[in-house]
Amino acid sequence: QTIFGVNLEAAEEIARQIRLRDIGGLIIIDFIDMKNQEHKKQLAKAMEDFMKKDRSQHTILPLSKFGLMQITRERARPEVAVDTAEVCPTCGGTGKVNATILLTDDIERDLEFIMQSRPRSPLSLRVHPYLEAFLKKGMPNKQMRWFLKYNKWVRIVPHTDYQLTEYRFYDGNDDEIRLN
């Protein structure tokens, strides 16, 4: 009797959830096994009663010998596909960015220009943390090579809000050095 009561409560909630979530297709429900044939018939009838509120076309088959109930149901509303994708700000949606080694060529070209126009000014380079790691790896690393070439230390500062290929130079007053 307890198993029958639990199955009845489950059937009512299942019918409610099917309507609420607008579940369609073939639905298989695995109820707790019941020995009493009369309880199985009552459960099938109860499920039909619970599903009467459902305006979608549906078919309910009685419990199988394994305690499974099959329901086929058409969806009431068409599926709404919500596109949550955004275009990558780094690559513009192409899926490709320039190799870091090519980016360092751009940085070195800009650094060369800055060193010719402001050889005495303190200098820092703000980059994405991945690019910072690339510039500081190895021995001698890029930062050390720049020091040996220009006899000036370029401080490399990681910024997590920068895009992977974004970089900017700053002077000793923390003002951005415009390269355009």
N, C-alpha and C positions, 0 to 999 in steps of 0.2 A: 504494500500500500504506500509506503514512504517513497519508493522508487517511482511509482506511478505519479505521485504528487510532484516530485522533483521534475519529472519529464513534462508534466503539464505546465509548470511554471516556465520551464525552458522553452517549450513550444510557443507560449504566449510572447516571451521576450524575443525569440527568433523571428516570429512573424512581424513584430514591431520593428526590429532592426532591418529586416529585409525591405520594408516599406520606407523606413527613415533613410537608409543609405542607398535606396534605389538599386538594389543588387539584382542583376539579371543573369540569365544563362541557366546552367544546370547546378542546382544547389543540393548538396548531400548533407544530411543531418544524421549524426551518430548519437542516438539516444541511449540511455542506460538500458541494458538488456532486461526485458520483462518476460516472465514465464507465462503469465496469465494472458490468454488470447483475447479475452474480453477487454482487458486494459489496453492492449495493442489497438483494438478497434476504436475504443473510446479516445485514445490519443490521436489517431488519424482523423476522427470526426472533429475533435477539438481543434486540431491544426486547420482543418477546412473552415471552421467557424472563425478562428482568429484571422485567417487570410481573407475573409469575406469583405473586410474594410478596404482591401487592396483593389484599386481600379485597374491595375495592369493585368493583362491576360496571364494566367498561370494554371498549372496542372500539378496536383499533389497525388503521388502514388502512395499506397499503404506501406506500412513497415515491412521490410524484407525479413527473412529468417535470421539475419544478422543484426537486426535492430536499426537498420538504415532507412531513412525516409528520403525520397527523391522529390524535388520540386523543380519544375521548369518555369521560368518567369521572364517576361519581356520587360525591358527597362521602360520606365515612364518618360524619362527625359533623355534627350541625346547627350552623350558624353561631352563635357566641356573640356577642351584641351587648353591648359593655361601654359603659355610659354614663359618660363622664368629665366631663360638664358639671356645673357648680356654679351655685347661685343667686347672682346678683350681690349682694354685701353692701350696695351703695349704693342700688340701686333695688328690691331684694327680688324680682327676677325679672320686674318689669313692663316693663323696657326704657325706663323714663322716670325722669328726675330733674328736680327743680325747676331752672328757669333760674338761672344764676349771678346775674343781676340781682335776682331775688327773694330769693336767699340773702343778698345784701348788705343787703337791707331787714331781714332777721332779725338780721344782725350789727349793723347800725346801731341797731336797737331795743335789743339787749342792751348795746351800747356806751353808749347814752343812760342806761340804768338804772345801769350801773357808774359813770359819770361823776357821777351824782346821789348815789350812795351812797359813793363813794371818789374825790373829785375830786383829791386830792393824790398818791395812790399811783401809782408808775410802772406802766406797763401794756404788755403784749405780747400779740399775737394770733397763735396758731399755726394754720396752714391748710395745705391741700394746695398743692403748687407751682403748679398751674394757677390756683387761686383767688388765690394771692399775686400772680401775674402780672396777673390781672384787676384786683386792687385797686391795683396800682402803675402801671397803664398810663394814658397820657394826661397832660395838664397843664391844670388841676390834677387830680391823681389823687385817689382816695378818701382815701388816707393824708394828703395835703396838706389836703384839705377838712376832715378830722377835726381836724387841728392848728389850722386857722383857726377852727373852730367851738368847740372846747373849750380852746384855748390849751395843748394838751398833745400831745406826740408819742406816737403808738401804734406801737410797733415791730411789724412784720409778719414772722413767721418761718415759712419753708416747712418742712413735714415730709412726707417721701415716704411714710411709713407711714399717713398720714391718708387717709380716703376723700375723694372729691371734694367732698362737701357737709359734711364734718366740720370744726369749728372750735372752739377753746377759748381763753379769756382767762386770762392769768397775771399775777400781781402782781410787784412788784420782788424778792420773795424766791423767785421761781420756783414759787410755789404756785398751783394752779389756782383760779380764781375760780368758785365754784359759782353758777349762776344759778337753780337750782330752789328 
